Amino acid sequence: METFGKTTQKDIAKRLGVSVSLVSRVLSGQGEKVGISQAKIKAVMDAARECDYVPLSAALALKGKKTRTLGVVVYDFHDPFFGKLIAELQTYAHTRDYSLILVGFVNRVPEAADLAPLFKHFVDGIIILGSFGDLNWLDKFKNIPIMRIGRGEDSRISFSVGVDENDAARQIVAHLKSRGKSRFRYVARDMSVHELRWKAAEAAAMDAGCSITRFERKSFENDFLAGLAAGSDPYADEADAFICSTDVAAMGVIKSLIDAGRKVPGDVAVVGFDDISAAEYFIPSITSIRQPVGLFAKRVVDFVADKTEGGEFYEKASLVVRESTAG
């Protein structure tokens, strides 16, 4: 019997004084085909809504029907950018009548227990939040669409969407140059996606006739520690602007520079990436690249719901100017 909480099709039938088979046909969309009147169809649907009835995904799967459930695999729950993205996915998925099952990995390495909820709920598709990483675990999920919000090619991924790093870098460099800055220092952890942003920043700086150096790539526990180290690096004094791979790295840079007696933005400008909520409230507030997370969410859910064309797509971001580059 299909249930949601304590409500069953039998409960709905008893409430309306009709047969369980009639309720089942209406809820499966077969009412008109078998000659059930519009009045009875409406009564069943109204009762189902009033009782908060939703069929279990297992029951739908056994009948060969879509469960309208998507698995969301988060690479790093500690990254505040992913929290923002999850919120947009949840909001838009609900407008398309989809539910989300959220799972995540430790250090981007999946364990059997991490994947279990995806099997349990018979998901119609999987959305990966994050770039690159080992995707061999996808071999366990055949014949369902795999989507990614992020970077990294893989033949098992049907649809991916991410930010246009090259356009974002050009916006950053043009803005800094308009503020009279021309000696840049790039800050990031040793991660593949940050490498892409470095190459984009390097190319944009060269095209604009500016110099750019890179903080030595090292393994840090988080972006803030990388920013702290970069701001106190011996080469920090040579830069008049820092371009950071994330807003959290920018926060570390700003703290380190201010602790060393340098003014932000008076002496040095700092730009972040992702425009997390804290960027607006940090002191000074951080100029940042705002990724179109709402558009990302819409595109991956629409791909499943509407069976749109697959492929790799890159969307333009926008630069949000705040106090960290005001001077």
C-alpha positions as CSV (number, residue, x, y, z in Angstrom):
1,M,0.0,0.0,0.0
2,E,1.3,3.5,-0.9
3,T,1.5,5.7,2.1
4,F,2.7,9.1,3.4
5,G,2.8,9.2,7.2
6,K,-0.4,7.5,8.3
7,T,-2.5,8.3,5.2
8,T,-3.2,5.5,2.7
9,Q,-5.3,5.2,-0.4
10,K,-7.6,3.1,1.7
11,D,-8.0,6.0,4.1
12,I,-9.0,8.3,1.2
13,A,-11.4,5.7,-0.2
14,K,-13.1,5.3,3.2
15,R,-13.3,9.1,3.7
16,L,-15.1,9.4,0.3
17,G,-17.1,6.2,0.4
18,V,-15.6,4.9,-2.8
19,S,-13.5,1.8,-3.7
20,V,-9.7,1.7,-3.2
21,S,-9.3,0.8,-6.9
22,L,-11.1,4.0,-7.9
23,V,-8.8,6.1,-5.7
24,S,-5.8,4.2,-7.1
25,R,-6.8,4.9,-10.7
26,V,-7.4,8.5,-10.1
27,L,-4.1,9.1,-8.3
28,S,-2.2,7.2,-11.1
29,G,-3.8,9.5,-13.7
30,Q,-6.0,6.8,-15.2
31,G,-9.3,8.2,-14.0
32,E,-10.6,9.7,-17.3
33,K,-9.4,6.7,-19.3
34,V,-11.5,4.3,-17.3
35,G,-14.6,6.5,-17.3
36,I,-14.5,8.0,-13.8
37,S,-16.5,11.2,-13.7
38,Q,-14.8,14.6,-13.3
39,A,-16.6,15.2,-10.0
40,K,-15.2,12.0,-8.5
41,I,-11.7,12.7,-9.8
42,K,-11.8,16.2,-8.3
43,A,-13.1,14.8,-5.0
44,V,-10.3,12.2,-4.8
45,M,-7.6,14.8,-5.7
46,D,-9.0,17.3,-3.2
47,A,-9.0,14.7,-0.5
48,A,-5.4,13.6,-1.3
49,R,-4.2,17.2,-1.0
50,E,-6.1,17.7,2.3
51,C,-4.5,14.5,3.7
52,D,-1.0,15.4,2.5
53,Y,-1.0,12.1,0.6
54,V,2.2,11.4,-1.4
55,P,3.0,7.9,-2.8
56,L,6.2,6.3,-1.5
57,S,9.0,6.3,-4.1
58,A,9.5,2.5,-3.7
59,A,5.9,1.9,-4.7
60,L,6.2,4.1,-7.7
61,A,9.5,2.5,-8.7
62,L,8.0,-1.0,-8.5
63,K,5.3,0.2,-10.9
64,G,7.9,1.5,-13.3
65,K,7.0,5.1,-12.7
66,K,9.2,8.2,-12.0
67,T,9.6,8.9,-8.3
68,R,10.2,12.6,-8.9
69,T,13.1,12.4,-6.5
70,L,16.6,13.7,-7.2
71,G,19.8,12.8,-5.4
72,V,22.1,15.7,-4.6
73,V,25.7,14.8,-3.9
74,V,27.6,17.6,-2.1
75,Y,31.4,17.5,-2.3
76,D,32.0,19.6,0.8
77,F,29.4,20.5,3.4
78,H,31.8,23.0,5.0
79,D,31.9,25.2,1.9
80,P,29.4,28.0,2.4
81,F,28.9,28.4,-1.4
82,F,27.3,24.9,-1.5
83,G,24.8,26.0,1.2
84,K,23.6,28.8,-1.0
85,L,23.4,26.4,-4.0
86,I,21.4,23.8,-2.1
87,A,18.9,26.4,-1.0
88,E,18.3,27.4,-4.7
89,L,18.0,23.8,-5.7
90,Q,15.5,23.0,-3.0
91,T,13.3,26.1,-3.9
92,Y,13.3,25.4,-7.6
93,A,12.9,21.6,-7.4
94,H,9.7,22.2,-5.4
95,T,8.2,24.3,-8.1
96,R,8.7,21.4,-10.5
97,D,7.2,18.9,-8.0
98,Y,10.6,17.2,-7.3
99,S,12.0,16.2,-3.9
100,L,15.7,16.1,-3.0
101,I,17.8,13.5,-1.2
102,L,21.0,15.1,0.1
103,V,24.2,13.1,0.6
104,G,27.8,14.1,0.9
105,F,31.3,12.7,1.1
106,V,34.2,13.2,3.5
107,N,37.3,14.5,1.6
108,R,35.3,13.8,-1.6
109,V,35.7,10.0,-1.2
110,P,32.4,8.1,-1.1
111,E,31.7,5.3,1.4
112,A,28.9,2.7,0.9
113,A,26.9,4.4,3.7
114,D,27.1,7.7,1.8
115,L,25.5,6.3,-1.3
116,A,22.8,4.1,0.4
117,P,20.1,6.8,0.5
118,L,20.3,7.2,-3.3
119,F,19.5,3.5,-3.7
120,K,16.8,3.5,-1.0
121,H,14.8,6.4,-2.6
122,F,15.0,5.2,-6.2
123,V,16.2,8.6,-7.5
124,D,15.3,9.7,-11.0
125,G,18.7,11.5,-11.4
126,I,21.8,12.7,-9.5
127,I,23.1,16.2,-9.3
128,I,26.7,16.6,-8.3
129,L,27.7,19.8,-6.5
130,G,31.4,20.4,-7.0
131,S,34.1,20.2,-9.6
132,F,36.4,17.3,-10.6
133,G,37.1,14.5,-8.2
134,D,36.9,10.7,-8.5
135,L,33.6,9.7,-10.1
136,N,34.0,5.9,-10.3
137,W,31.1,5.6,-7.8
138,L,28.8,6.6,-10.7
139,D,29.2,3.1,-12.1
140,K,26.7,2.0,-9.5
141,F,24.0,4.3,-11.0
142,K,23.3,3.3,-14.6
143,N,20.4,4.4,-16.8
144,I,19.6,7.6,-14.9
145,P,20.8,11.1,-15.8
146,I,23.8,12.4,-14.0
147,M,24.2,16.2,-13.8
148,R,26.9,18.4,-12.3
149,I,27.1,22.0,-11.2
150,G,30.8,22.6,-11.5
151,R,33.7,21.7,-13.7
152,G,35.2,18.4,-14.9
153,E,34.4,16.3,-17.9
154,D,33.3,12.7,-17.6
155,S,31.4,10.5,-20.1
156,R,28.9,9.5,-17.4
157,I,27.7,13.1,-16.9
158,S,24.8,14.0,-19.2
159,F,24.6,17.6,-18.3
160,S,26.9,20.1,-16.6
161,V,26.7,23.8,-15.9
162,G,29.2,26.1,-14.3
163,V,30.5,29.6,-14.2
164,D,32.5,31.2,-17.0
165,E,35.8,31.7,-15.2
166,N,37.4,33.6,-18.1
167,D,34.7,36.2,-18.2
168,A,34.7,36.5,-14.4
169,A,38.5,37.1,-14.4
170,R,38.2,39.8,-17.1
171,Q,35.6,41.6,-15.0
172,I,37.8,41.5,-11.9
173,V,40.9,42.7,-13.7
174,A,39.0,45.6,-15.5
175,H,37.6,46.7,-12.1
176,L,40.9,46.6,-10.3
177,K,42.6,48.5,-13.2
178,S,39.9,51.1,-13.0
179,R,40.9,51.6,-9.4
180,G,44.5,52.2,-10.3
181,K,45.7,48.7,-9.4
182,S,48.1,46.8,-11.6
183,R,50.2,44.4,-9.4
184,F,48.1,41.4,-8.5
185,R,48.6,38.4,-6.3
186,Y,46.5,35.4,-6.8
187,V,45.5,33.3,-3.7
188,A,44.1,29.8,-3.6
189,R,44.5,26.3,-2.2
190,D,45.9,23.5,-4.2
191,M,42.6,22.5,-5.9
192,S,41.8,21.8,-9.5
193,V,39.0,24.3,-9.7
194,H,41.2,27.0,-8.2
195,E,43.8,26.2,-10.9
196,L,41.2,27.1,-13.5
197,R,40.6,30.4,-11.8
198,W,44.3,31.1,-11.7
199,K,44.8,30.5,-15.4
200,A,41.8,32.7,-16.1
201,A,43.2,35.5,-13.9
202,E,46.7,35.2,-15.3
203,A,45.4,35.5,-18.9
204,A,43.2,38.5,-18.1
205,A,46.0,40.3,-16.3
206,M,48.4,39.8,-19.1
207,D,45.8,41.0,-21.7
208,A,45.3,44.1,-19.6
209,G,49.0,44.9,-19.3
210,C,49.1,44.1,-15.5
211,S,51.5,41.9,-13.6
212,I,50.3,38.9,-11.6
213,T,52.1,36.4,-9.3
214,R,50.7,33.4,-7.5
215,F,50.9,32.5,-3.9
216,E,52.7,29.2,-3.7
217,R,50.3,26.3,-3.9
218,K,50.2,24.4,-0.6
219,S,47.8,22.1,1.2
220,F,45.8,24.0,3.8
221,E,42.9,22.8,5.9
222,N,40.7,25.5,4.6
223,D,40.6,28.6,2.4
224,F,40.8,31.0,5.4
225,L,44.2,29.6,6.4
226,A,45.4,29.9,2.9
227,G,44.4,33.5,2.9
228,L,46.1,34.2,6.2
229,A,49.3,32.7,4.9
230,A,49.2,34.7,1.6
231,G,48.6,38.0,3.3
232,S,51.7,37.5,5.5
233,D,53.8,36.1,2.7
234,P,57.1,38.0,1.9
235,Y,55.8,38.9,-1.5
236,A,52.6,40.4,-0.2
237,D,54.1,43.8,0.1
238,E,54.7,43.8,-3.7
239,A,51.0,43.6,-4.6
240,D,48.5,46.4,-4.7
241,A,45.6,43.9,-5.2
242,F,44.8,40.4,-4.2
243,I,42.6,38.2,-6.4
244,C,41.2,35.3,-4.3
245,S,39.7,32.0,-5.4
246,T,37.0,32.2,-2.8
247,D,35.5,34.8,-0.4
248,V,36.7,32.8,2.6
249,A,40.3,33.1,1.2
250,A,39.7,36.8,0.8
251,M,38.7,37.1,4.5
252,G,41.9,35.5,5.5
253,V,43.9,37.8,3.3
254,I,42.2,40.9,4.7
255,K,42.7,39.9,8.3
256,S,46.4,39.2,7.7
257,L,47.0,42.5,5.9
258,I,45.2,44.5,8.5
259,D,47.2,42.7,11.3
260,A,50.3,43.7,9.4
261,G,49.2,47.4,9.4
262,R,48.2,47.7,5.8
263,K,44.9,49.3,4.9
264,V,42.1,47.6,2.9
265,P,41.2,49.1,0.5
266,G,43.5,52.1,1.1
267,D,46.8,50.4,0.5
268,V,45.5,47.1,-1.0
269,A,42.4,46.0,-2.8
270,V,41.0,42.5,-2.3
271,V,38.5,40.6,-4.5
272,G,36.8,37.3,-3.6
273,F,34.8,34.7,-5.6
274,D,31.3,33.2,-5.0
275,D,29.6,36.1,-3.1
276,I,28.7,34.1,-0.1
277,S,26.4,35.8,2.4
278,A,29.2,36.6,4.8
279,A,31.0,38.6,2.1
280,E,28.5,41.4,2.4
281,Y,28.8,41.6,6.2
282,F,32.6,41.2,6.6
283,I,34.5,44.3,7.6
284,P,35.4,45.6,5.1
285,S,32.6,44.1,2.9
286,I,34.2,42.1,0.1
287,T,34.0,42.8,-3.6
288,S,33.1,39.4,-5.1
289,I,32.0,37.4,-8.2
290,R,28.4,36.4,-7.8
291,Q,27.7,33.1,-9.5
292,P,24.2,32.7,-11.0
293,V,23.2,29.9,-8.6
294,G,19.5,30.3,-9.3
295,L,20.1,29.7,-13.0
296,F,22.3,26.7,-12.2
297,A,19.5,25.1,-10.2
298,K,16.9,25.8,-12.8
299,R,19.0,24.3,-15.6
300,V,19.8,21.0,-13.9
301,V,16.2,20.4,-12.7
302,D,14.8,21.4,-16.1
303,F,17.2,19.0,-17.8
304,V,15.5,16.1,-15.9
305,A,12.0,17.4,-15.9
306,D,11.9,18.5,-19.6
307,K,14.5,16.3,-21.1
308,T,16.4,19.3,-22.5
309,E,19.6,18.9,-24.6
310,G,22.6,17.7,-22.7
311,G,26.2,19.0,-22.8
312,E,28.5,21.4,-21.0
313,F,27.4,25.0,-20.4
314,Y,29.1,28.0,-18.8
315,E,27.1,31.0,-17.5
316,K,28.4,34.5,-17.0
317,A,28.7,35.8,-13.4
318,S,28.5,39.4,-12.2
319,L,31.0,41.4,-10.1
320,V,29.5,42.8,-6.9
321,V,31.6,45.9,-5.9
322,R,31.9,46.6,-2.2
323,E,34.3,48.3,0.3
324,S,37.3,46.0,-0.2
325,T,38.1,47.6,-3.6
326,A,36.5,51.1,-3.0
327,G,39.8,53.0,-2.6
